[in-house]
Amino acid sequence: MLEIPIYYIIFASIGALIINGIICTFTNNRKWGAIISTALFLAIAVISVSLMESGGNALVFSIIHLYPFSLLFVLLFSITMLLVNILAFAYSKDYSKILLLFSFSFTGLVIIATANSAISIFLGLELVSVPSALMMLFDGKHRIEAAIKFFILSSVSIAIFSFALALLLPFNPQLGLSAVTQSANITGISLLLLSIVFFIVAFGFDTALFPFNLWVPDVYEGSPTYITAMLAGINKKAAFAGLIEIFFIILMPYAPAFSSVFAVLAIFTMFFGNILALVQTSVKRIFAYSSISQAGYILVGIAAATEFGLQASIFYIVAHSFMIIGAFAVVLWLESKSIRTLDEYNGLSSRSKFAAVSLTILMLSMAGIPPLMGFTGKLLLFSSALSANLALLAVIGIINSFISIYYYAKVINAMYSRKKVSQLRIDPYIATVVVICVILVIAFGVFPQPILAASANAAKSIFGI
């Protein structure tokens, strides 16, 4: 009897997601589409955990590489897409139409995570970005500006990425995920350094690094909030996964060249996000700028260019995914009640203790307050910077964490000021997503060992290629 490898279930589930999206589009059956997609996301998550526990390492058709790094990100993407899928089901009038686009985006996410070549990362990024832009448009004409700005940012990123690949081609003809040898002549060194610059710029747009993020707050604010949660909590994390694969595998021999650049970008990105968040009055826009600053924190571990630094970045990628999706879930629900600005958040705790307490926990975690997951992540990031002799970067990261406390405190202060009589009843779909995110943030803050071990194995597997 022919034994089918268990990882084939992941590919079969992705195919079933696409078929489910097609059927849902033509039948307009929202309920069954949501139930089936939920079951498939859960199945992929369970298989990923099973393969991670067994130390799975397989090369499928020479183009898909399943190993600790890719399996961790497939697990992360399946859970986070499930959460965003719940939000879309509850708040999108066109859920039956966008479910197919969700499945295409998820396919792109898995392609990036399991890539065995730079071409796969290129295709995955495109497959993630194009459906995301289209999903914005389903919510109405008032989303056109955000969709166009996002499409332009994504197009520029893809174009620059292709230039970087062209420069890399002479040194890696197959464009596989294997380290290039250091060139011995000036021309070769110049081409590789120029390729590094183009890759940094391309990923700068996708990960919202300064100065490539000037339209990002507009895109986040102008998008439907469940799509904003996807952009900040999933798409950006996929771009970081691609960045790690390119720089820590293909371009690792040139680590000193890109490490210093990433350190500078991390500093500017943290300051840009945190300082501009201070002056915002829209809570959604505050979280948009906060998300930018969080990209700077993630970059701290990448700038360290060590296995410990990469472990810290991967851990914080996982942590921030749940923190920001949970936060935007609360923002989405409050938007449906016409509550958007800081002034309108006044007295929220007396109207909905659940929303106020949940949002407080998630923001405290983003600020790096113990014993939450965000604190553990920042502790790892700044420790990795110190161990890599980047003490200044660690100090600046700590300073930025203190700056962020101020605007998070503004939101918290508004929620717990002025009591209001009218009560708000929390949406069960929102409650489900928020409870999952809050539980994970608290549980893996108090007991971070499972994620620490998974991120350590993922970092080790990257350095082992």
BAFIDO-753367 format. One record per residue (C-alpha): residue number from 1; residue in three letters; x, z, y. Coordinates in steps of 0.05 Angstrom, whole numbers, plus 5000, padded with zeros to 4 digits. Each point is the difference from the previous one (the first is absolute). Layout:
N
NODE  num  residuo     x     z     y
NODE  NUM      ALA     X     Z     Y
...
# end
This chain:
465
NODE  num  residuo     x     z     y
NODE    1      MET  5000  5000  5000
NODE    2      LEU  5028  4979  5068
NODE    3      GLU  5013  5060  5045
NODE    4      ILE  4985  4987  5073
NODE    5      PRO  5046  5037  5049
NODE    6      ILE  4961  5052  5039
NODE    7      TYR  5024  4973  5067
NODE    8      TYR  4960  4936  4987
NODE    9      ILE  4938  5043  5015
NODE   10      ILE  5025  5003  5073
NODE   11      PHE  5001  4924  5005
NODE   12      ALA  4933  4994  4964
NODE   13      SER  4969  5051  5048
NODE   14      ILE  5026  4961  5060
NODE   15      GLY  4968  4936  4972
NODE   16      ALA  4936  5039  4988
NODE   17      LEU  5001  5024  5072
NODE   18      ILE  5003  4929  5025
NODE   19      ILE  4944  4978  4953
NODE   20      ASN  4959  5060  5022
NODE   21      GLY  5011  4981  5073
NODE   22      ILE  4977  4929  4987
NODE   23      ILE  4938  5023  4963
NODE   24      CYS  4984  5051  5054
NODE   25      THR  5007  4946  5054
NODE   26      PHE  4948  4955  4968
NODE   27      THR  4952  5052  4973
NODE   28      ASN  5004  5047  5061
NODE   29      ASN  4998  5059  4952
NODE   30      ARG  5037  5054  5039
NODE   31      LYS  4987  5057  4953
NODE   32      TRP  5027  4970  4936
NODE   33      GLY  5057  4968  5037
NODE   34      ALA  5021  5068  5026
NODE   35      ILE  4992  5034  4932
NODE   36      ILE  5041  4947  4962
NODE   37      SER  5055  4998  5053
NODE   38      THR  5004  5076  4999
NODE   39      ALA  5008  5000  4924
NODE   40      LEU  5053  4946  5003
NODE   41      PHE  5041  5036  5054
NODE   42      LEU  4997  5063  4958
NODE   43      ALA  5021  4963  4938
NODE   44      ILE  5061  4971  5035
NODE   45      ALA  5018  5069  5026
NODE   46      VAL  4994  5032  4931
NODE   47      ILE  5043  4945  4968
NODE   48      SER  5052  5007  5055
NODE   49      VAL  5005  5075  4988
NODE   50      SER  5006  4989  4925
NODE   51      LEU  5056  4950  5009
NODE   52      MET  5036  5046  5050
NODE   53      GLU  4998  5058  4951
NODE   54      SER  5027  4956  4944
NODE   55      GLY  5057  4975  5044
NODE   56      GLY  4975  4929  4997
NODE   57      ASN  5047  4944  5019
NODE   58      ALA  4978  4930  4984
NODE   59      LEU  5013  4930  5028
NODE   60      VAL  4938  4957  4992
NODE   61      PHE  5006  4924  5002
NODE   62      SER  5066  5010  5039
NODE   63      ILE  4961  5009  5065
NODE   64      ILE  4967  5069  4993
NODE   65      HIS  5043  5062  4993
NODE   66      LEU  4965  5064  4978
NODE   67      TYR  5046  5060  5011
NODE   68      PRO  4993  5069  5033
NODE   69      PHE  5001  4973  5071
NODE   70      SER  4948  4946  4989
NODE   71      LEU  4956  5044  4957
NODE   72      LEU  4998  5055  5053
NODE   73      PHE  4978  4950  5053
NODE   74      VAL  4949  4968  4954
NODE   75      LEU  4971  5069  4989
NODE   76      LEU  5001  5015  5075
NODE   77      PHE  4966  4934  5017
NODE   78      SER  4947  5006  4947
NODE   79      ILE  4979  5070  5023
NODE   80      THR  5003  4984  5075
NODE   81      MET  4962  4934  4991
NODE   82      LEU  4948  5038  4961
NODE   83      LEU  4991  5048  5059
NODE   84      VAL  4995  4943  5051
NODE   85      ASN  4953  4964  4953
NODE   86      ILE  4953  5061  5003
NODE   87      LEU  5002  4999  5076
NODE   88      ALA  4986  4925  5002
NODE   89      PHE  4941  5007  4952
NODE   90      ALA  4969  5054  5044
NODE   91      TYR  5012  4969  5068
NODE   92      SER  5006  4924  4993
NODE   93      LYS  4938  4958  5003
NODE   94      ASP  5039  4943  4967
NODE   95      TYR  5031  5040  4944
NODE   96      SER  4977  4950  4948
NODE   97      LYS  5039  4946  5036
NODE   98      ILE  5064  5039  5016
NODE   99      LEU  5007  5028  4930
NODE  100      LEU  5032  4934  4978
NODE  101      LEU  5049  5006  5059
NODE  102      PHE  5016  5071  4979
NODE  103      SER  5018  4975  4931
NODE  104      PHE  5046  4946  5029
NODE  105      SER  5034  5052  5044
NODE  106      PHE  5009  5046  4941
NODE  107      THR  5031  4942  4960
NODE  108      GLY  5049  4990  5057
NODE  109      LEU  5016  5075  5000
NODE  110      VAL  5016  4999  4926
NODE  111      ILE  5042  4937  5007
NODE  112      ILE  5043  5034  5053
NODE  113      ALA  5007  5064  4959
NODE  114      THR  5019  4964  4936
NODE  115      ALA  5040  4944  5032
NODE  116      ASN  5062  4974  4964
NODE  117      SER  5019  4952  5055
NODE  118      ALA  4998  4995  5076
NODE  119      ILE  4951  4941  4993
NODE  120      SER  4950  5047  4966
NODE  121      ILE  5005  5049  5058
NODE  122      PHE  4989  4942  5049
NODE  123      LEU  4937  4977  4962
NODE  124      GLY  4975  5071  4993
NODE  125      LEU  5006  5015  5074
NODE  126      GLU  4961  4937  5016
NODE  127      LEU  4947  5015  4949
NODE  128      VAL  4991  5069  5030
NODE  129      SER  4998  4980  5073
NODE  130      VAL  4954  4939  4999
NODE  131      PRO  4940  5034  4966
NODE  132      SER  5010  5060  5046
NODE  133      ALA  4991  4956  5061
NODE  134      LEU  4938  4967  4970
NODE  135      MET  4968  5067  4983
NODE  136      MET  5003  5020  5073
NODE  137      LEU  4958  4940  5019
NODE  138      PHE  4942  5018  4954
NODE  139      ASP  4983  5058  5046
NODE  140      GLY  4980  4956  5059
NODE  141      LYS  5026  4959  5058
NODE  142      HIS  5025  5062  5036
NODE  143      ARG  5055  5005  4947
NODE  144      ILE  5029  4931  5016
NODE  145      GLU  5054  5025  5047
NODE  146      ALA  5026  5051  4949
NODE  147      ALA  4998  4948  4944
NODE  148      ILE  5037  4948  5042
NODE  149      LYS  5054  5049  5022
NODE  150      PHE  5009  5024  4928
NODE  151      PHE  5004  4928  4975
NODE  152      ILE  5052  4982  5052
NODE  153      LEU  5043  5061  4983
NODE  154      SER  4995  4983  4926
NODE  155      SER  5015  4926  5011
NODE  156      VAL  5062  5015  5042
NODE  157      SER  5023  5049  4946
NODE  158      ILE  4992  4950  4944
NODE  159      ALA  5035  4945  5041
NODE  160      ILE  5060  5044  5015
NODE  161      PHE  5001  5024  4928
NODE  162      SER  5006  4928  4976
NODE  163      PHE  5059  4988  5047
NODE  164      ALA  5034  5062  4970
NODE  165      LEU  4989  4972  4930
NODE  166      ALA  5030  4933  5020
NODE  167      LEU  5063  5035  5026
NODE  168      LEU  5004  5041  4936
NODE  169      LEU  4992  4940  4954
NODE  170      PRO  5074  4980  4996
NODE  171      PHE  5019  5070  4977
NODE  172      ASN  4942  5010  4952
NODE  173      PRO  4975  4931  4977
NODE  174      GLN  4945  5030  4956
NODE  175      LEU  4979  5049  5055
NODE  176      GLY  4994  5052  4945
NODE  177      LEU  5003  5075  5012
NODE  178      SER  5074  5008  4987
NODE  179      ALA  5056  5020  5047
NODE  180      VAL  5036  4946  5038
NODE  181      THR  5076  5002  4997
NODE  182      GLN  5036  5015  5065
NODE  183      SER  5024  4935  5031
NODE  184      ALA  5075  4992  5012
NODE  185      ASN  4996  4951  5057
NODE  186      ILE  4974  5008  5071
NODE  187      THR  4946  4947  4993
NODE  188      GLY  4971  5033  4939
NODE  189      ILE  5001  5069  5032
NODE  190      SER  4966  4972  5063
NODE  191      LEU  4945  4966  4960
NODE  192      LEU  4986  5063  4959
NODE  193      LEU  4999  5044  5063
NODE  194      LEU  4952  4951  5033
NODE  195      SER  4957  5002  4938
NODE  196      ILE  4999  5077  5005
NODE  197      VAL  4978  4994  5073
NODE  198      PHE  4943  4953  4982
NODE  199      PHE  4977  5044  4943
NODE  200      ILE  5000  5061  5046
NODE  201      VAL  4958  4963  5052
NODE  202      ALA  4951  4974  4947
NODE  203      PHE  4990  5068  4969
NODE  204      GLY  4999  5030  5070
NODE  205      PHE  4934  4963  5014
NODE  206      ASP  4970  5020  4932
NODE  207      THR  5020  5073  5004
NODE  208      ALA  4985  5009  5074
NODE  209      LEU  5070  5016  5023
NODE  210      PHE  5019  5000  5073
NODE  211      PRO  5003  4951  5037
NODE  212      PHE  4959  4957  4951
NODE  213      ASN  4938  5045  5003
NODE  214      LEU  4972  4989  5070
NODE  215      TRP  4935  4970  4974
NODE  216      VAL  4992  5048  4942
NODE  217      PRO  4958  5052  5038
NODE  218      ASP  4954  4944  5024
NODE  219      VAL  4992  4974  4929
NODE  220      TYR  4986  5070  4973
NODE  221      GLU  4950  5016  5054
NODE  222      GLY  4965  4933  4997
NODE  223      SER  4993  4997  4924
NODE  224      PRO  4943  5031  4960
NODE  225      THR  5027  5070  4985
NODE  226      TYR  5000  4992  4925
NODE  227      ILE  5045  4939  5011
NODE  228      THR  5043  5042  5048
NODE  229      ALA  5008  5051  4943
NODE  230      MET  5022  4943  4955
NODE  231      LEU  5050  4972  5051
NODE  232      ALA  5032  5068  5014
NODE  233      GLY  4995  5031  4931
NODE  234      ILE  5012  4941  4954
NODE  235      ASN  5024  4935  5033
NODE  236      LYS  5055  5035  5038
NODE  237      LYS  5022  5036  4938
NODE  238      ALA  5004  4934  4961
NODE  239      ALA  5045  4973  5055
NODE  240      PHE  5045  5061  4992
NODE  241      ALA  5002  4987  4925
NODE  242      GLY  5023  4928  5013
NODE  243      LEU  5051  5024  5051
NODE  244      ILE  5029  5049  4949
NODE  245      GLU  5005  4946  4947
NODE  246      ILE  5035  4951  5046
NODE  247      PHE  5049  5048  5033
NODE  248      PHE  5014  5048  4943
NODE  249      ILE  5009  4947  4947
NODE  250      ILE  5019  4932  5030
NODE  251      LEU  5035  5023  5063
NODE  252      MET  5027  5068  4976
NODE  253      PRO  5073  4977  5006
NODE  254      TYR  4988  4996  5075
NODE  255      ALA  4969  5070  5006
NODE  256      PRO  5045  5021  5058
NODE  257      ALA  4976  4940  5040
NODE  258      PHE  4926  5014  4993
NODE  259      SER  5003  5076  4997
NODE  260      SER  5021  5008  5072
NODE  261      VAL  4947  4950  5023
NODE  262      PHE  4945  5037  4963
NODE  263      ALA  5024  5065  5030
NODE  264      VAL  4992  4972  5071
NODE  265      LEU  4932  4969  4983
NODE  266      ALA  4977  5066  4970
NODE  267      ILE  5017  5037  5065
NODE  268      PHE  4964  4950  5045
NODE  269      THR  4940  4995  4953
NODE  270      MET  4990  5076  4997
NODE  271      PHE  5005  5008  5075
NODE  272      PHE  4956  4940  5014
NODE  273      GLY  4944  5023  4955
NODE  274      ASN  5002  5073  5019
NODE  275      ILE  5007  4993  5075
NODE  276      LEU  4944  4948  5007
NODE  277      ALA  4955  5042  4954
NODE  278      LEU  5004  5056  5051
NODE  279      VAL  4961  4961  5053
NODE  280      GLN  4945  4971  4957
NODE  281      THR  4927  5022  5006
NODE  282      SER  4973  4961  4941
NODE  283      VAL  5012  5039  4935
NODE  284      LYS  5005  4935  4961
NODE  285      ARG  5054  4976  5047
NODE  286      ILE  5036  5067  4994
NODE  287      PHE  5004  4990  4925
NODE  288      ALA  5023  4928  5010
NODE  289      TYR  5060  5023  5041
NODE  290      SER  5010  5058  4952
NODE  291      SER  5004  4950  4943
NODE  292      ILE  5055  4963  5038
NODE  293      SER  5041  5063  5008
NODE  294      GLN  4991  5015  4926
NODE  295      ALA  5033  4933  4985
NODE  296      GLY  5060  5025  5039
NODE  297      TYR  5003  5062  4956
NODE  298      ILE  4998  4957  4937
NODE  299      LEU  5058  4959  5028
NODE  300      VAL  5043  5063  5006
NODE  301      GLY  5009  5003  4924
NODE  302      ILE  5011  4925  4996
NODE  303      ALA  5054  5005  5055
NODE  304      ALA  5036  5051  4957
NODE  305      ALA  5010  4944  4949
NODE  306      THR  5009  5050  4943
NODE  307      GLU  4961  5015  4937
NODE  308      PHE  4978  5066  5031
NODE  309      GLY  4978  4965  5064
NODE  310      LEU  4961  4949  4961
NODE  311      GLN  4966  5055  4959
NODE  312      ALA  4980  5034  5066
NODE  313      SER  4972  4936  5029
NODE  314      ILE  4960  4985  4937
NODE  315      PHE  4972  5071  4999
NODE  316      TYR  4979  4994  5072
NODE  317      ILE  4969  4931  4989
NODE  318      VAL  4955  5032  4947
NODE  319      ALA  4984  5060  5044
NODE  320      HIS  4983  4960  5062
NODE  321      SER  4955  4952  4962
NODE  322      PHE  4952  5056  4983
NODE  323      MET  5007  5036  5067
NODE  324      ILE  4982  4939  5041
NODE  325      ILE  4945  4974  4955
NODE  326      GLY  4967  5068  5000
NODE  327      ALA  5006  5005  5076
NODE  328      PHE  4971  4931  5011
NODE  329      ALA  4943  5016  4952
NODE  330      VAL  4979  5058  5045
NODE  331      VAL  5009  4955  5062
NODE  332      LEU  4957  4946  4967
NODE  333      TRP  4943  5050  4987
NODE  334      LEU  5003  5028  5070
NODE  335      GLU  5000  4929  5030
NODE  336      SER  4934  4988  4963
NODE  337      LYS  4974  5060  5040
NODE  338      SER  5027  4970  5065
NODE  339      ILE  5055  5052  5004
NODE  340      ARG  5065  4966  5020
NODE  341      THR  5038  5034  5057
NODE  342      LEU  5032  5068  5006
NODE  343      ASP  4944  5024  5045
NODE  344      GLU  4948  4980  4948
NODE  345      TYR  5039  5039  4947
NODE  346      ASN  4986  5064  5039
NODE  347      GLY  4964  5051  4957
NODE  348      LEU  5006  4959  4936
NODE  349      SER  5015  5062  4959
NODE  350      SER  4931  5029  5017
NODE  351      ARG  4967  4934  4981
NODE  352      SER  5039  4985  4937
NODE  353      LYS  5049  5051  4974
NODE  354      PHE  5019  4955  4943
NODE  355      ALA  5023  4943  5046
NODE  356      ALA  5036  5047  5047
NODE  357      VAL  5037  5039  4946
NODE  358      SER  5019  4937  4961
NODE  359      LEU  5026  4964  5061
NODE  360      THR  5039  5062  5021
NODE  361      ILE  5034  5005  4932
NODE  362      LEU  5018  4926  5000
NODE  363      MET  5028  5003  5071
NODE  364      LEU  5040  5063  4986
NODE  365      SER  5030  4963  4941
NODE  366      MET  5018  4940  5043
NODE  367      ALA  5033  5049  5050
NODE  368      GLY  5042  5029  4943
NODE  369      ILE  4969  5069  4996
NODE  370      PRO  5012  5038  4934
NODE  371      PRO  4977  5005  4946
NODE  372      LEU  4970  4931  5003
NODE  373      MET  5027  4935  4971
NODE  374      GLY  5022  4973  5068
NODE  375      PHE  5047  5060  5009
NODE  376      THR  5033  4988  4932
NODE  377      GLY  5008  4926  5017
NODE  378      LYS  5032  5013  5068
NODE  379      LEU  5045  5054  4971
NODE  380      LEU  5026  4949  4950
NODE  381      LEU  5008  4946  5053
NODE  382      PHE  5039  5042  5049
NODE  383      SER  5042  5031  4943
NODE  384      SER  5018  4930  4976
NODE  385      ALA  5022  4981  5070
NODE  386      LEU  5044  5061  5004
NODE  387      SER  5031  4986  4932
NODE  388      ALA  5016  4929  5024
NODE  389      ASN  5035  5025  5062
NODE  390      LEU  4942  4979  5045
NODE  391      ALA  4991  5068  5033
NODE  392      LEU  4977  4971  5066
NODE  393      LEU  4945  4960  4965
NODE  394      ALA  4976  5063  4965
NODE  395      VAL  4999  5040  5066
NODE  396      ILE  4961  4944  5035
NODE  397      GLY  4951  4998  4942
NODE  398      ILE  4988  5075  5007
NODE  399      ILE  4991  4993  5076
NODE  400      ASN  4948  4946  4988
NODE  401      SER  4964  5044  4951
NODE  402      PHE  4993  5053  5054
NODE  403      ILE  4975  4947  5049
NODE  404      SER  4947  4978  4950
NODE  405      ILE  4973  5071  4995
NODE  406      TYR  4976  4995  5072
NODE  407      TYR  4952  4942  4990
NODE  408      TYR  4976  5024  4933
NODE  409      ALA  4987  5067  5033
NODE  410      LYS  4959  4965  5054
NODE  411      VAL  4953  4973  4947
NODE  412      ILE  4997  5067  4964
NODE  413      ASN  4987  5037  5065
NODE  414      ALA  4943  4952  5017
NODE  415      MET  4968  5009  4931
NODE  416      TYR  5001  5076  5005
NODE  417      SER  4978  5006  5072
NODE  418      ARG  4929  5003  5029
NODE  419      LYS  4949  5014  4946
NODE  420      LYS  4943  4950  4992
NODE  421      VAL  4934  5014  4966
NODE  422      SER  4985  4932  4968
NODE  423      GLN  5026  4994  4930
NODE  424      LEU  5031  4938  4967
NODE  425      ARG  4990  4988  4927
NODE  426      ILE  5062  4972  4966
NODE  427      ASP  4994  4934  4964
NODE  428      PRO  5012  5010  4924
NODE  429      TYR  5045  4938  4997
NODE  430      ILE  5042  5026  5057
NODE  431      ALA  5001  5069  4969
NODE  432      THR  5025  4971  4934
NODE  433      VAL  5058  4963  5033
NODE  434      VAL  5019  5058  5046
NODE  435      VAL  4997  5053  4945
NODE  436      ILE  5046  4958  4956
NODE  437      CYS  5050  4991  5056
NODE  438      VAL  4999  5072  5022
NODE  439      ILE  5007  5027  4929
NODE  440      LEU  5060  4954  4988
NODE  441      VAL  5033  5019  5066
NODE  442      ILE  4992  5074  4985
NODE  443      ALA  5016  4997  4925
NODE  444      PHE  5062  4958  5007
NODE  445      GLY  5022  5042  5060
NODE  446      VAL  4997  5065  4960
NODE  447      PHE  5023  4968  4935
NODE  448      PRO  5038  4935  5018
NODE  449      GLN  5039  4995  4935
NODE  450      PRO  4959  4943  4968
NODE  451      ILE  5008  4954  5061
NODE  452      LEU  5072  5023  5011
NODE  453      ALA  5017  4981  4928
NODE  454      ALA  4963  4934  5005
NODE  455      SER  5033  4981  5066
NODE  456      ALA  5068  5022  4973
NODE  457      ASN  4991  4956  4938
NODE  458      ALA  4977  4942  5045
NODE  459      ALA  5061  5007  5045
NODE  460      LYS  5046  5005  4940
NODE  461      SER  4970  4938  4969
NODE  462      ILE  5012  4960  5064
NODE  463      PHE  5073  5021  5003
NODE  464      GLY  5006  4984  4926
NODE  465      ILE  4982  4927  5007
# end
